[in-house]
Amino acid sequence: MTKVGFLGLGLYLPSRRMTNFDLEKIVETSDEWIRTRTGIVERRIAANNERTSDLAIKAAQEALKDSKISADKIDLIIVATISPDSSFPSMACKVQKAIGAKKAAAFDVSAACSGYLYAMTTAKQFIQTGMATNALVVAADRITNLIDWKDRNTCVLFGDGAGACVLGKVKSGGITADFLQAFGDQGDLMHVVAEEPHSPLHPHKDTAQKSPYVVMHGQELFKMAVNSMGDAVEAVLKKAKLKVSDVDCIVPHQANDRIISAVANKLKFPKDKIFINIDKYGNMSAASIAVALYEAVKSGRIKKGDNVVLVAFGAGLVSGANVVKW
Ligand code: ACO
């Protein structure tokens, strides 16, 4: 079986920082509440003229440069996002245009905070079946567009950003196991309702109980996140024929530091071997794991030969995990 691994990594973070103290001026909250309940200290907010595709393109350009593979050698582009700046063209087609990858197929994946792992796992299958040679996978969300800035239950949690990787054939190691799961019957726990079209065909618009913003049931999601991420790690390690004690680093979705602690307890895995950057960025949806993986690798926290587990949970509900021999 063809081995598929990471040839390059990229990220893009908007320069505007919003601290918990800034949020205190907008909603009834406090730095102390946000820090102790979530671990978040600050998050990045995209500029007015920065759309999701702009974030995606910048992360993609860095990943390409890092991989030393030219755009004409990229034959697949997948962008994971739940906040595209247009229904169509897809964000992946916008990335293709910007980088000039004329030979690539391009499409988006919608799997919320698990999007990077869904996109990566899909790209891996394309490479293993010979449909693609070099795939550019991007995770980008300008999720703060979907937030009601009057709702303190949600607005303190999220931030904008993007991460990317180039995947291709490797001689050894690479992505050695994958696990994806969905719990569609619990989708109402976190959702955004799409706006209905203004049209003479729909004169009696039903506007009751609809909000274009994130609706979230935090406590139920918390429990689902802990259970499904713990289960996903166990399932993917079983596929990789590894034990939890063989793992050098876990890079989880960054939704809440207390969720990460609970997952570590459930797995009996030392928390200091889990990469955490939620304090700097909050929950960046699909981009969280992509940015965390970038920082873990570039800071030397993940080294060649390490067994790494990526694990995600998000709205849908959807979960996923991958084992990577770095
Ligand atoms: N500032 C101050 N007080 C607040 C805030 C705030 N920002 N938000 C809520 N509160 C209050 C509540 O109103 C409540 O007050 P009450 O007791 O008087 O009613 C109190 O704090 C406790 O609220 P809880 O909801 O019980 O707080 P909890 O400890 O559960 O933390 C949180 C809430 C942070 C949302 C947590 O439940 C959580 O992280 N859940 C998971 C959310 C998640 O993972 N979402 C994303 C998953 S999918 C994806 O990533 C796309």
Residues whose N, C-alpha, C, O or C-beta is under 5 A from the ligand:
A	BS01	ACO	E28 T29 S30 W33 R37 T38 A112 C113 R152 N153 V156 G218 Q219 L221 F222 A255 N256 N283 S285 F313 G314 A315
